[in-house]
Amino acid sequence: MAAPKKGRRAPASQGHPGRTLLLVLIAMAGLIGGMFYSGTMTPRLGIDLAGGTSFTLAAQNQPGKPNAINETNMNTAAGIMERRVNGLGVSEAEVQTQGTDHIIVNIPKGTDAKQAREQVGTTAKLGFRPVLTTTAGTKTPEPKPSPSKGGANGKAKGDKAAGDPAKDQPGTQQKASSSQSPDAKPTTQGRAVTDALKKAPSAKPTPSAPAKPSAPAVPPTPGADIPPALQKQLNALDCASKQSRATAGEKAANSKPSDPIVACKDDGTQKYALGPVGVEGTDVSDAKAVFDSQQGQGWIVQMDFTSNGGKKFADVTGKLAAKAPPQNQFGIVLDGAVVSAPSVSNAINGGNATISGGFTQQTAEDLGNMLSYGSLPLSFKIDDETTVTAALGGEQLHAGLIAGAIGLALVVIYLVAYYRGLALVALASLFVSAILTYTIMTLLGPTIGFALNLPAVCGAIVAIGITADSFIVYFERIRDEIRDGRTLRPAVERGWPRARRTILVSDFVSFLAAAVLFIVTVGKVKGFAFTLGLTTVLDVVVVFYFTKPLMTMLARRQFFADGHSWSGLDPKRLGAKPPLRRRRGAAPTQTKEA
């Protein structure tokens, strides 16, 4: 029998198990430190456990579309709202139709209710309209008849006008002419920017004396050919207050795409007369928020048009480029409000554009979110807003935790009675898995909006059985090797490849089921699927990087190596065969996976 070679290194799987355990401990410490750093020590709870806010939205009839409120449009609107407020689909907001014309939206506590209200209530009807004329956002007084030469009436009116202090103010005419261009100050929404779009000239008014009611009306922009009725609407439009802007926006949003409209800028500084829609929002294929660090524009919203939309956008911008200001501008109108009115110097090809100028990350993401998921087929108004309590969910959670604790206690009793010392390994592994699961779910709350609801708690409890199954498979492989007459250290290494394959196959099936559930289901079931998938992945991590290295280290301890009666690895209790003896000249047996 040949003597073993000196200096032969141990297999990598058993060479440095302490290092692997140290990496797991460092990862646990890092996750716990992340909780303290973020100030979030508990998972974000769903509406059934923490309560929240419930909105009831009523569908509104559309002008010219008497049959717009139907089951198809209601289901489409509910789906768009659900994608808007849920984002990644794990924040547990509930969106469901009620009756024929209502949608119920439940938002968990901890979610910005104001932001959610804007997300679900905004129709997101987008249109690109040519600018006919523009003026300051305040209401324009009705013009008086101009004086006629040579008449008595004309003379009297002329004398009265001559004494008008408003007309005598030197800055009045300058104020009127300068107000025809849109304000170039950055707003919370911004203005569209491409290589062909130029910023409109500054529109800061020159300080002057307050205008009296008898002051003459601001004349329309030279060359602006608009119908008198539309000019009258523009003069009467007042964008100074939020309420008046909302009323004007609702009226403009409900108008036909083929009709010219008057609309306010979103911040109320300008008002516009706009032509028919040249490019509709349905021609936008995608929109997303991006931080522009190259040109220093900050947060912008990038829009990609469909092939047909790109052609229409190039045609519209080409026609506008040949006109004089302000008719070389187009208004980007979102739900009846002008979010931007950039000027055009030449046709914009390529099928894409950007909106920029004063966005925050949140406002850019909100706008991109609404445009990306599409406009609602109906308009809605919030009929009711109530606060939802978590009394029923709290009672169910309490009962569920009691049931889970009883089940865990039974598992522990079984492990101790059957596996004895090995039960310590199983319990330590369960403890590590619980810490990893808790910290990750806590950190996912502020990161992706994950909310822990009752089904998610159920998924975590089910994961206890999945994790325990992995330990049992490995322990039984080790015990089988001992029954064949091997000592503990070879049994640990020979049993691992066979157990590893079984564990991976079992966890893959569990993860596949969780993934299918997450994709095809909606609402609370997603929470169960997400938690089940997360804990299944963590089971693989714990078994590979904690349970296996820990068993390798314990196999070197006399209590386990000698097969103590309380170790769970006593050869006599397992009915082990006599120790295997290698025959002279026989080749060493190689470990094979099942």
C-alpha positions, 0 to 999 in steps of 0.5 A: 500500500503506497504511503500518502504523499506529504504536503498534500492540500485538503480539498477547497471545500474543507480547507478554509471553512472559517473564512466562508463563515466570516464572510457570512458574518460580515454580510450580516453585519453590513445589512444590520448596519444599513438598517441603522444608517437608513434609520429603518428598523422595521419592515414597511407594512402593507395596508392590511397590517398598517392601514393607509388611505383609500381613494374612490375615483368616479369616471367622467363622461368624455365630450363626443364619446357617450359610450366611453365608460365601459368595462374595457376602458375601466379595466384598462384604467385600473391596470394603468393606475396599478402600474403607476402606483406600484412601480415594481409591483411589490409596494402592495397598493391595491387597485380594483374596479367597483361597479360600472364607473368607480375604481378603488385605490388603497395606498399603504401607510408610509406612501406619499398620499398626495403623490399617489393621488396625483399618479392615479388621478392624472389622465396623462393626455399629452399633445403637441400643439402649435402656439398661435399667440401668448401673453401674460397669465393674468386676465386681460381687460376688454379693449375699448373702441379705438377713437375715430378721427374727425367725429365728436364722439371720437374727439371725446373719447380721444380726450379721455384716452389722452388723459389716461394715466395708464396710457401715458406710462412709458413702460406700458407698451414695453410691458405688452410687447415683452409679454408675448414670449413665454417665461424662460425661467426654469419651472418644476416641469421644464421645457423640451430640449433637442439640438434644434430647440432654442430657448425663447427670449426672456419674458420678464416684464418691465416694472410699471405702475399698476394698470387701472381697469380702463387700461387698454388691452394687450394687443395680440402678437403681430402676425398671429392670425387667430379667430376673434372668439379664440382671442376673446377666450384668451383675454378672459382666461385668468391663470393667476390662481390654482383654482382657475388654472385647474378649471381651465386645464379641465376644459382644455383636456376635455376638448377635441384634438382638432379644436384650437384651445386656450391654456395656462402654463403650469406655473400660471405665468403665461397663457397661450392660444394653441392650434389643433394637436399635431402629435398626440401622446399615444405617439410616444412609445416610451418616456423615462427620467434621466440625469443629464450630467454632460450638458448640465441640465439636471434631471430630464425626461427622454421621450421616444416616438413611434415610427409614425409619431416620429414622422409627424413630429418631424413634419410639425417641427419643420413647418414651425421652423419657417414661422416667426416667433412666437408661432415657431413654438409648439406647446407640450400640453399635459392634461390641459396645462402647458408644461413647456413651449420651446421654439424650433429652428429646424425639423427634428428628426430621429423620433425622440426628444427631451423635456428639461429645465428645473426638474427634481428627480421625483417630478421627472420620474413622475412625469416619465412614469405617467407618459411611459405607462400611457394615458388613461382612456377616461378622466376621473375625479376623486369622490371620496378619500378615507383612512383605512385602519389595520385592526382586522389585519393586526388580529390576523397577523397576531393569530398567524404569528402564534401559529407560526411560533407553534409550528417552529417549536414543533420543528425544533422539538423534532430536530432535537429528538431525532438529530440531537447535536445536529439540531444545533447546526439546523437552529443556527442556520435557521437563525442566520436565515431569519436575520438575512430575511428580516434585514433584506425585507426591511431595507427593501421597503425604502429602496423599492417600496416593498410592503409586508402584508399577510400573504408575505408573512405567510410566504416567510413562514412557509420558507421555514419548512423549505430551509429545514428540508435542505438541512435534513437532506444534507444530514441524511446524506452524512448519516448514510455515509456513516452507515456505510462504515466511513468516519465523520470527516470523509462522510461530510465531504462525500455526502455534500455533492449528493445533497447539493444536487438535491437541494438545488433541484428542490429550491429551483422548483420552489423559486420557479413556482414563486416567479410564475406566481409573481408574474401572472398574479396581481395584488396581495398574492404578489407579496406571497410570491416575492417573499417565497422567492426571496427566502428560497434564494436565501436558503441556497446562500445559507446552506452553501455558505453557512451550514456546509462550512459549519459542518466541516468545522464540527467534523474536526471536533471530538464530540462529533468525530467520535460519534458521541451518543448525543451528537446524532452521528453515533455509528451504533445507533445508525447501524453502521457497517464495519469500517471500510478497508481499502484493498491492496492496489485498489484505486481510490474511490471518487466522489460522484454526484447523484 
